[in-house]
Amino acid sequence: MKNTLTTGNWIILQDQPGLVYGNKPPLMIWLVAVNFRLLGQTTFAAKFSSCLFAVLSCVMTYFLGRRLFGGVPAVLAGCMAGAMPGVVTNAIDLRLGVGRAPVVLLIRGG
């Protein structure tokens, strides 16, 4: 991510100069690079996108539950989604090679 900012090359992703990141999905790398530019190169900036996607995923679960089952089950579903180990792990751990958080959000958002 730092090399994306220093080189300005957003297409060919490099971990270190000369070492191409060809086997990783670029979305999370791009989001972290944008966060580094906006928020500085901090741990908060690196994990911000993952946490945001986790929170939005719980909110989307709530709205889907409200549409299908009503208010109380929707609140329970949103809280349960936030307490699931996979959601918590993806929210606090920056996993660039996985990129599950945006996909889960899109699936829940329908």
C-alpha positions in Angstrom: 0.0 0.0 0.0 2.8 2.4 0.8 4.4 1.6 -2.6 1.1 2.4 -4.3 1.3 5.9 -2.7 5.0 6.4 -3.3 5.1 5.2 -6.9 1.7 6.5 -7.9 1.1 3.3 -9.8 -2.4 2.0 -8.9 -2.6 -0.7 -11.5 0.6 -2.7 -11.0 0.6 -3.4 -7.2 3.9 -4.0 -5.6 4.7 -5.1 -2.0 8.3 -4.0 -2.4 9.9 -2.4 -5.4 10.2 -5.1 -8.0 8.0 -7.6 -6.1 4.6 -7.6 -7.9 1.4 -8.5 -5.9 -0.2 -10.5 -8.7 -2.1 -13.0 -6.6 -4.1 -10.6 -4.4 -7.4 -8.9 -5.2 -6.8 -5.2 -5.5 -9.9 -3.7 -3.9 -8.7 -3.8 -0.3 -5.2 -2.7 -1.3 -6.7 0.3 -3.1 -9.0 1.2 -0.1 -6.1 1.0 2.3 -3.9 3.1 0.1 -6.7 5.7 -0.1 -7.1 5.6 3.7 -3.4 6.1 4.0 -3.5 9.2 1.8 -6.6 10.6 3.7 -5.8 9.6 7.3 -2.1 9.1 7.4 -0.1 5.9 7.6 -1.5 4.6 10.8 -3.1 1.3 12.0 -6.4 3.0 12.2 -6.2 4.0 8.6 -5.2 0.5 7.6 -8.1 -1.2 9.4 -10.8 1.5 8.7 -12.2 -0.1 5.6 -12.5 -3.5 7.1 -14.3 -2.1 10.2 -16.6 0.0 8.0 -17.6 -3.0 5.9 -18.3 -5.0 9.0 -20.6 -2.3 10.5 -22.3 -1.8 7.2 -22.8 -5.5 6.9 -24.6 -5.6 10.3 -26.7 -2.6 9.2 -27.7 -4.3 6.0 -28.6 -7.4 8.0 -30.8 -5.3 10.1 -32.6 -3.8 7.1 -33.1 -7.1 5.5 -34.4 -8.6 8.7 -36.8 -5.7 9.2 -38.1 -6.1 5.6 -38.7 -9.8 6.0 -39.6 -10.3 9.7 -40.2 -7.0 11.4 -38.4 -4.8 14.0 -37.4 -7.1 16.9 -36.1 -10.0 14.8 -34.2 -7.4 12.7 -32.4 -6.0 15.7 -31.5 -9.4 17.0 -30.2 -10.4 13.5 -28.1 -7.3 13.2 -26.6 -7.9 16.7 -26.0 -11.5 16.0 -24.3 -10.7 12.7 -22.0 -8.3 14.6 -21.2 -11.0 17.2 -20.2 -13.7 14.7 -16.6 -14.6 14.9 -16.0 -14.2 11.2 -17.3 -10.7 11.1 -15.3 -9.7 14.2 -12.2 -11.3 12.8 -12.6 -9.5 9.4 -13.3 -6.2 11.1 -10.2 -6.1 13.3 -7.7 -8.0 11.1 -6.5 -6.6 7.9 -6.5 -9.4 5.4 -5.6 -8.1 2.0 -5.6 -11.4 0.2 -9.1 -12.3 1.2 -11.3 -9.3 0.6 -14.4 -10.9 2.0 -15.9 -7.9 3.6 -17.0 -6.0 0.5 -18.4 -9.2 -1.0 -20.4 -10.0 2.2 -21.7 -6.5 2.2 -22.8 -6.8 -1.5 -24.5 -10.2 -0.8 -26.4 -8.9 2.2 -27.3 -5.7 0.4 -28.8 -7.7 -2.5 
